[in-house]
């Protein structure tokens, strides 16, 4: 029962912090540390991320359906279908870039993943990253018309989010804006790019997921469900922040929670 309650709480933390760019992984590490939880299991963290990616799929179901229809109608040369197929190609490229980098540093990431001081420092850096997003001039480049080098940069930025404390949405949205992608499309592309990245991580971890002790199944399921529900509820909030150029206010939170955490950890609490 205690594990189940902890799982639900961490699932809520995951959902709230996955899309608000403050780093869900960093908050999971700090939550485990300060609440004296003992759930330091990357497989569990992957399942919570699956919950939030299911929220993305539900929220952007019309966009995803449109992309898949365009892929199915491969011979249709209408402007809409051509643009959608181009976006699919760019999503694949961004995912491959992230995947190659992720696989090459997998051992290092797992070794430092549950270091709370490291996570706190990375959250501080996340604050710096998203602070700049509001001040980047919108060059209004359509995602479908973007050159491949721009997508490579976005894919690289997503790989930095493998570090606990670096926000995936914050880094990819900021990178998208920096290379000139339209503000509203930057967020949409960031969310769509998260789908294959997170599902790919789950697939790589499928052996450990299927070998989880039966007594933990309920906790895993309810934690994933909590991440799904809370994540879905905050997607619109983030999209509104980006549109109104108010991400910098989130950076103040990042700096505050990182400073507090660094002090407390350094004092041995």
SEMITOR-341675 format. One record per atom (N, C-alpha, C, CB): residue in one letter; x, y, z. Coordinates in steps of 0.05 Angstrom, whole numbers, plus 5000, padded with zeros to 4 digits. Glycine has a CB too. Example, Ala and Ser with C-alpha at 12.3 -4.5 7.8 and 13.67 -1.06 7.14 Angstrom:
residues 2
a526448865156 a524649105156 a526449345156 a522649115181 s525749555142 s527349795143 s525850015157 s528249885114 
***
This chain:
residues 269
x501749765000 x500050005000 x501750255000 x498150005024 x503950255017 x505650495018 x507050544992 x507750455040 x507950324978 x509250354952 x507250464932 x510350084942 x504750384933 x502750474915 x502250774918 x500050324919 x502050864944 x501651154949 x503951314940 x501151194979 x506351214944 x508751354935 x508751374904 x511351214945 x507951154891 x507951144862 x505951344851 x507150864853 x503651374863 x501651564854 x502651844857 x498951534869 x503951904880 x504952174885 x507152244864 x506152194913 x508952054859 x511052104840 x509952124812 x513151874841 x507751974806 x506451994780 x505252274776 x504151784778 x504152384797 x503052664795 x505352864791 x501452734821 x507552824805 x509852994801 x510852974773 x512152914821 x511052734762 x511952684735 x510152834715 x511952384728 x507452804718 x505652924699 x505753224700 x502852834705 x505953344723 x505953634726 x508553754715 x505553714754 x510753614718 x513353724711 x514453634685 x515353654733 x513053454671 x514053364645 x513553584624 x512553104636 x511253714625 x510653914605 x511154204613 x507753884597 x510854254639 x511854514649 x514954474650 x510654594678 x516454644636 x519254584631 x521054624656 x520354754609 x520754444675 x522454454699 x523954194704 x520654524724 x523654004686 x524953744687 x523553544705 x527853764695 x522053364694 x520653164709 x522652974722 x518653014692 x524652894707 x526552704718 x528052824742 x528652614697 x528753074740 x530153214763 x528353224787 x531053484754 x525753284783 x523853304805 x523353034817 x521253424796 x523352814801 x523052554812 x525452474830 x522752344790 x527852554821 x530152494838 x530052644864 x532752574822 x529452904863 x529353074887 x527052984905 x529053364879 x524752904893 x522452814909 x523252564924 x520052754891 x524552374911 x525552134924 x527352194947 x526951954904 x529152394943 x531152464963 x529952604987 x533252644950 x528352814982 x527352975005 x525052845019 x526453244994 x523452675005 x521252535018 x522152265029 x519052494998 x524752205025 x525951955035 x524551715024 x525751955066 x523851734998 x522751504984 x525051324976 x521051594960 x524451074970 x526450884962 x525950774934 x526650654982 x524450934918 x523850834891 x525850954872 x520950914883 x528150834871 x530250914852 x530550704831 x532950964867 x528650704813 x528450494792 x527950634765 x526150294799 x529850614748 x529650744721 x527250624706 x532250714705 x526750364710 x524450244697 x521850384705 x524349944703 x521550444731 x519250584741 x519050854729 x519350594772 x521350994727 x521351264715 x520551254686 x524151394717 x521351044672 x520651014643 x517650984641 x522050774631 x516450824659 x513550774658 x512051034664 x512750564679 x513051204682 x511751464687 x511851634662 x513051604711 x514051624647 x514351774622 x512451664601 x517251764612 x511951404602 x510051294583 x507251414589 x509950984585 x506651454614 x504051574622 x503751844610 x503751584652 x505852004611 x505652274600 x505652274570 x508052454610 x507052084557 x506952084528 x504251994518 x509251894517 x502851824533 x500051754526 x498352004528 x499051534545 x498952184547 x497452434548 x497952604523 x498252594574 x500352604513 x501052754489 x499552634465 x504052744483 x499452374463 x498052234441 x495052304442 x498451934443 x493952314465 x491052384468 x490552674460 x490052324496 x492252854471 x491853134466 x492253214437 x493753294484 x494253094424 x494853154396 x493852934377 x497853194393 x491752804385 x490752574369 x489952664341 x488352444383 x488852904338 x488052994311 x490553044293 x486353254313 x492653164305 x495153204290 x496352944282 x497053374307 x496452754301 x497652494295 x496052344274 x497752324321 x493452364276 x491752234255 x492252354228 x488752264263 x492452614227 x493052754201 x495652664190 x492953054205 x497752634207 x500352554197 x500252264186 x502452574220 x498852094200 x498651814192 x497051784166 x497451644214 x494951944163 x493351934139 x495052014115 x490852114141 x496652224119 x498452324097 x500552114090 x499852584106 x501451964110 x503351754105 x502051524090 x504551644131 x499551464097 x498051254083 x497551334054 x495451194098 x496751584050 x496251684023 x498851784010 x494051904023 x500751604007 x503451683999 x503451803971 x505251454000 x501651723954 x501651823927 x500052083923 x500451613909 x498852173945 x497252423944 x499252653945 x495252443967 x499252823924 x501253043921 x500053313930 x502253053893 x497953303946 x496853563955 x498753683975 x494053513968 x498553953977 x500454103994 x500454004023 x499854393993 x498053954033 x497753874061 x499153604066 x494853854069 x498653414049 x499853144053 x502853154049 x498652944033 x503853314030 x506753344027 x508053454052 x507353514002 x506753664063 x507753794087 x507753594111 x506054044094 x505653444113 x505453244135 x507553024133 x502753124136 x508052934108 x510052724104 x512852834110 x509952614075 x513253084104 x515853214110 x516253234140 x515953504097 x514153294155 x514253314184 x514953034195 x511653414196 x513652824184 x514252554193 x517252484189 x512452354178 x518252564166 x521152514161 x522852664181 x521852604133 x522152904187 x523753064206 x523552954234 x522853354206 x521252844242 x520952724268 x522752474270 x518052644272 x522952324248 x524652094247 x527552174251 x524251934221 x528352374236 x531152474237 x531852564266 x531652704217 x530052724277 x530452824305 x530652594325 x528253014313 x528952394321 x528952164339 x531552004336 x526551984333 x532451964312 x534951814307 x537251954320 x535451774277 x537452214317 x539652364329 x539652324359 x539352664322 x537252364372 x537052324400 x537752034409 x534152394410 x536751844393 x537251564400 x540151484399 x535651394381 x541551574378 x544451514375 x545951624399 x545551624349 x545451874406 x546852004428 x546051864454 x546252304430 x543451804458 x542551674482 x543851404487 x539551644481 x543951244466 x545150974468 x548150984475 x544750814443 x549451194464 x552351224469 x553051304497 x553551414449 x551151434511 x551751534538 x549951394559 x551351834540 x548651174551 x546651044569 x547950964596 x545550794555 x550350844595 x551650764619 x552250994638 x554150614613 x553151214627 x553851454643 x551251564656 x555151664626 x549151584640 x546651694650 x545551524673 x544451704628 x545651264671 x544651094692 x546351114717 x544550804683 x548951164713 x550751184736 x550251434753 x553651184727 x549451654740 x549151904755 x546251984759 x550652134741 x544351814750 x541551894748 x540351964775 x539951664736 x541151834796 x539851884822 x541552054841 x539151624835 x543352214830 x544952394846 x543452654850 x547752444833 x542252714873 x540552944877 x542053214872 x539452944904 x544553234880 x545953484876 x546353544847 x548753474891 x546953334831 x547253364802 x544653454790 x548253104789 x542453334798 x539853414788 x539153704794 x537653224799 x539753784819 x539254064827 x540854264810 x539854104856 x543354194804 x544954374788 x543854384759 x547954274787 x542954154749 x541854154722 x539254304720 x541453864713 x537654304742 x535154464742 x535854754741 x533454394767 x537954834754 x538955114753 x539555184724 x541455154770 x540855004709 x541455044681 x538955054664 x543354824670 x537054884671 x534454894657 x533155164659 x532554674668 x533255284683 x532255554686 x533455754667 x532655644715 x536055734663 x537555914645 x536555864616 x540555864647 x536155604609 x535355544582 x532555664575 x535255234578 x530655614593 x527955704586 x527656014590 x525855564604 x529456134606 x529256424609 x529756564582 x531356524629 x531556434566 x532156564540 x529956524519 x534756434529 x528156334523 x526256264502 x524356504496 x524556034511 x523556654516 x521756874512 x522957104495 x520756984538 x525657114495 x526957344482 x528057274454 x529257434500 x527557024446 x528456944419 x526457054398 x528756634417 x527457194379 x525757304358 x524557084341 x527457504340 x521957114337 x520456914322 x520956954292 x517456934328 x522356764279 x523056784251 x520856654233 x525756654245 x518956534246 x516556424232 x517156224210 x515056654221 x519056054214 x519655844195 x517755604200 x522655744196 x516355514180 x514655284182 x516355024187 x512855244157 x515354854205 x516854614211 x517154444185 x515354444232 x515054434169 x515154264145 x517054374124 x512354254133 x517854624127 x519754744108 x522554784120 x518655014099 x522854674144 x525454694158 x527554524145 x525154624187 x530054624144 x532254474134 x533054264155 x534654664128 x534354054146 x534953824163 x536853904186 x536153604147 x538754094181 x540654164202 x539154284226 x542654364191 x536954414222 x535454524244 x534354294262 x533154704234 x533354084249 x532253864263 x534353704278 x530653674244 x536753694266 x538953554280 x539653704306 x541453554261 x539653964305 x540154124329 x538054074350 x540354424323 x535554054342 x533354004360 x533553724372 x530554034346 x534353524355 x534853254365 x537053234385 x535453074342 x539253394380 x541453404399 x540453524426 x543853564388 x538953744424 x537953874448 x536153674464 x536354124441 x534653504451 x533053314465 x534753114480 x531153174445 x537053044468 x538752844481 x539952954508 x541052774463 x540253224510 x541153334535 x539253284558 x541653634532 x536653254551 x534653204571 x534852924583 x531853244559 x536652754573 x537152504586 x538352544613 x538952324568 x539652774616 x540852844642 x538552924661 x542953074639 x538452804685 x536352884704 x536653174712 x536452694729 x534553334708 x534753614715 x534553794690 x537253674730 x535153684667 x534853834642 x532153774630 x537153754621 x530553974627 x527753944617 x527753874587 x526154194622 x526353654580 x526153584552 x524553794536 x524953304549 x522253864546 x520654054532 x521954324531 x517854084545 x523254404553 x524654664554 x526954674534 x525654714581 x528554464533 x530854474515 x530054454486 x532754244522 x528054284479 x527354254451 x525754494441 x525654004447 x524054614458 x522554844449 x524455084446 x520354914470 x526255124464 x528255344462 x529955304438 x529955354487 x530855054433 x532555004409 x530955054383 x533554714409 x528454974383 x526655014360 x526455314354 x523954894364 x525955474375 x525655764371 x528355884362 x524755894397 x530555784373 x533155884366 x533955844337 x535355754384 x532955624325 x533555574297 x531355684278 x533855264292 x529455834290 x527555984274 x524855864270 x528756014248 x524155634283 x521555514280 x519355704292 x521455234293 x517055714280 x514855874290 x514155794319 x512455854272 x513555994335 x513155944364 x511055734369 x512356204377 x508755744356 x506655544362 x507455274352 x504055634349 x508855264329 x509655004318 x511954884333 x510355044288 x513555054346 x515854954362 x514854774384 x517455184373 x512754864398 x511654704420 x510354444409 x509554864435 x508854464387 x507554234376 x509654024367 x505754314352 x511754114353 x513753934344 x515253804368 x515754084326 x515753964389 x517053854412 x515453624424 x517454074433 x512853664427 x511153454438 x511053214421 x508253564442 x510753244395 x510753024376 x513352874377 x510053114348 x515553014380 x518252894380 x518652724405 x520353104379 x517152794427 x517452634451 x516252354449 x516052784474 x514352324431 x512952064429 x514851834422 x510652084409 x516251844399 x518051624392 x520351604412 x519051654364 x521251824423 x523551814441 x522851664466 x524452104448 x520551724478 x519751594503 x518951304499 x517551754517 x517351254477 x516550984471 x518950814464 x514450984448 x520950934451 x523350794444 x524850704469 x525150954427 x524950894489 x526250824515 x524850604529 x526451074533 x522150604527 x520550394540 x521050124526 x517650464539 x521350134500 x521849884485 x524549764492 x521649944454 x526549944495 x529249844502 x529249724530 x531250074500 x527349814547 x527249724575 x525049514579 x526749964593 x523949414557 x521649234558 x522248984574 x520749154530 x524748884573 x525448634588 x525148684618 x528248544581 x526148914627 x526048974655 x523149034664 x527849204663 x521649164645 x518849224652 x517148964656 x517549394629 x517648774638 x516048524640 x517048344662 x516248374613 x519348404674 x520348234696 x519948364723 x523348184692 x518348574724 x517748704749 x516248514768 x516048964745 x516848524793 x515548354813 x512548404813 x516648404841 x510948184814 x508048204813 x506848394834 x506747934815 x508148414857 x507148574879 x507348874872 x508648514904 x508948944852 x509349224845 x507549314822 x512249274839 x506149134810 x504549194786 x502549424791 x503148954776 x501149404813 x499049604819 x500249874822 x497549524845 x502549894836 x503850144840 x504850264814 x506250114859 x505950094797 x506850184770 x504550284754 x508349954756 x502350134754 x500050214738 x498750474748 x497949994739 x498350504774 x497150744785 x498950984782 x496350704814 x501550944784 x503551164780 x503451254752 x506351074787 x503351074733 x503151144704 x500551284698 x503350884687 x498351184711 x495651314707 x495651604718 x493451154720 x496951644741 x497051904753 x498752094736 x498351894781 x500851994724 x502552154706 x500952234681 x505052004698 x499352044671 x497652094647 x495652314653 x496251834639 x494152294674 x492052484680 x493152764686 x490352394704 x495152784704 x496253044711 x497753164687 x498153024735 x499053004671 x500353104647 x498453224627 x501952884634 x496253084623 x494353184603 x493153454612 x492052974600 x492853494637 x491653734647 x493453984645 x490953704676 x496053944642 x497854174641 x498854244613 x500154134660 x498254074593 x499254134566 x498254404556 x498453914547 x495754454559 x494654714550 x495854944564 x491554724554 x496454904590 x497755124606 x500455194594 x498155024635 x502054994586 x504655044575 x504455184548 x506354784572 x502655084531 x502255204505 x501555504507 x500055054489 x499955564527 x499155844532 x501556014541 x496855854552 x503255894557 x505656044567 x507456114543 x507155874587 x507855914525 x509555964502 x508456174484 x509955694487 x505856164479 x504556354461 x504856634472 x501656274457 x504556664499 x504556924511 x507357014521 x502656934535 x509356854514 x512156914521 x512456954551 x513157164506 x511556754566 x511756774595 x513256534608 x508956774607 x514856404591 x516456184601 x518556274622 x517856034579 x519356524620 x521456624638 x520556614667 x522356904630 x517956624672 x517056614699 x517456334711 x514056684700 x517456134694 x518055864703 x520955844711 x517355654681 x522655994698 x525555984704 x526056074732 x527156154684 x524556264742 x524856354770 x524356124790 x523056594776 x522355964783 x521855734800 x524155534799 x519255584791 x525255484775 x527555304772 x529855394789 x528355284743 x530455654788 x532755754803 x532255734833 x533256044795 x529755784841 x529055774870 x529255494881 x526255884874 x528055304867 x528055024877 x530854904875 x526054854861 x532354984854 x535154884852 x536854994874 x536354954824 x536655254880 x538255374901 x537555254928 x537755684902 x534955224934 x534155104959 x535254814961 x531055094961 x535054664940 x535954384940 x538954364944 x535154244914 x540454534930 x543354524932 x544254594961 x544654734913 x542954794973 x543654865001 x542954645020 x542055115009 x540554535017 x539754315036 x541454065033 x536754255031 x542053995008 x543653755003 x546553805014 x543753684973 x547554045010 x550254105019 x550454095049 x551154375009 x548254165063 x548154165092 x547553885103 x546054355102 x547053695085 x546753425093 x543853345100 x548353365117 x541953505092 x539153435097 x538053255075 x537453695099 
***
